[in-house]
Amino acid sequence: MKPSTALDMQRSAVREVIGRFRVANPRVFGSALSGTDLDGSDLDLLVDPLPGTTLFDLGGLQVELEDLLGVAVEVLTPGDLPVKFRQQVLDQARPV
């Protein structure tokens, strides 16, 4: 299944899962946002870490979303993005 389709079908459940972790401002970027995703593509999510957020939080969020959606998910923070592309991704990303 295309990640964009999985997200559209489960958007409110995705928001619920995200709300259980120490992150804010979840946004979609990449091929799922542009509509160029394919079966086997991953869902790229950008989140802002809250105080106390750990890699375990981000990894746990990724695993739960993958289980929910049945597609690969990549959870990143703005600091994870290469400086060269960071502003472009931040400008293009759209809320979940």
C-alpha positions in Angstrom: 0.0 0.0 0.0 1.2 3.5 -0.7 2.1 5.4 2.5 -0.1 8.4 1.5 -3.1 6.0 1.2 -2.4 4.4 4.6 -2.1 7.8 6.2 -5.3 9.0 4.6 -7.2 5.9 5.9 -5.8 6.2 9.4 -5.1 9.9 9.9 -7.0 10.3 13.2 -5.4 7.1 14.6 -2.0 8.4 13.6 -2.7 11.6 15.5 -3.7 9.6 18.5 -0.5 7.6 18.5 1.6 10.7 18.0 -0.2 12.4 21.0 1.1 9.6 23.3 4.8 10.6 22.7 6.9 13.6 23.7 6.7 15.3 20.3 4.8 18.1 18.8 3.9 19.5 15.4 3.8 16.3 13.3 4.2 17.0 9.6 4.4 14.9 6.5 7.1 15.5 3.8 8.6 13.7 0.9 7.0 11.5 -1.6 3.8 10.8 0.5 3.2 14.6 0.6 3.9 15.2 -3.1 1.8 12.2 -4.2 4.8 10.4 -5.9 4.9 7.6 -3.3 4.6 4.0 -4.4 3.9 0.7 -2.8 7.1 0.1 -0.8 7.9 3.8 -0.2 8.2 5.0 3.3 6.2 7.7 5.1 8.4 10.6 6.1 7.3 12.3 9.3 8.9 15.4 10.8 8.2 16.1 14.5 9.5 18.7 17.0 10.9 17.1 20.1 9.6 18.3 23.4 11.8 18.7 26.5 12.9 15.2 27.6 12.3 13.5 24.3 14.7 10.6 23.8 15.7 8.4 20.9 13.5 5.7 22.6 10.5 8.1 22.2 11.2 8.6 18.5 11.9 4.9 17.9 8.8 3.9 19.8 6.7 6.3 17.8 8.2 4.9 14.6 7.4 1.3 15.5 3.8 2.1 16.6 3.1 3.9 13.4 4.6 1.2 11.3 2.4 -1.4 13.1 -0.7 0.8 12.6 -0.1 1.7 9.0 1.6 -1.4 7.6 4.2 0.7 5.8 7.8 1.8 6.7 7.9 5.1 8.6 10.8 7.4 9.1 10.4 9.8 12.1 12.8 12.7 12.0 13.3 16.0 13.9 14.4 19.2 12.1 17.9 18.7 13.6 18.1 15.3 11.9 17.8 16.9 8.5 21.0 17.9 6.6 21.5 21.7 6.8 21.6 21.8 3.0 18.0 20.6 2.7 16.5 21.5 6.1 14.8 24.8 5.2 13.3 23.3 2.0 11.8 20.4 4.0 10.5 22.7 6.7 8.9 25.0 4.1 7.2 22.1 2.3 6.1 19.9 5.2 2.4 19.8 6.0 0.6 18.9 9.2 -0.6 15.4 9.7 
